[in-house]
């Protein structure tokens, strides 16, 4: 089972940038066998997908972060990243990384939080002036 740990959150002004990291460890931590994703959850809201990335590196983004956020991964370091630019107050949320062992090819349709079975503890992102 893979264990995930996020870092990099914080307080940033509107228009600013942050880079989140998600380090994987454990006996199952072989990144190229997993679908990986970033989710976020604001108070009182459902946890929603932000981006996912498959073993080939292909990514999918939610419409509200497209062209502002970039997901990437370093298989050698077993680390997932989320570069967030042009941040808006509505991006304020707890951000989580998630993983699902997936030897079946494309992760494009793995968009629901219910299909991921490994989660980090979350890192808070607050966008405010």
QUISULCOR-V610021 format. One line per field, one symbol per residue. phi: phi as a letter, one per 20 degrees, with the letter a starting at -180 (. if undefined). Layout:
phi: ???
This chain:
phi: .edcbebofrebfgnecbceccedbofeecgfddecbdcbbegmdffcfdacbdffnfcccfgfcgmddcebbcffelcdcceddlfdgfefaedcdbbbfbednfdgeedeffeeccceencedcdbe
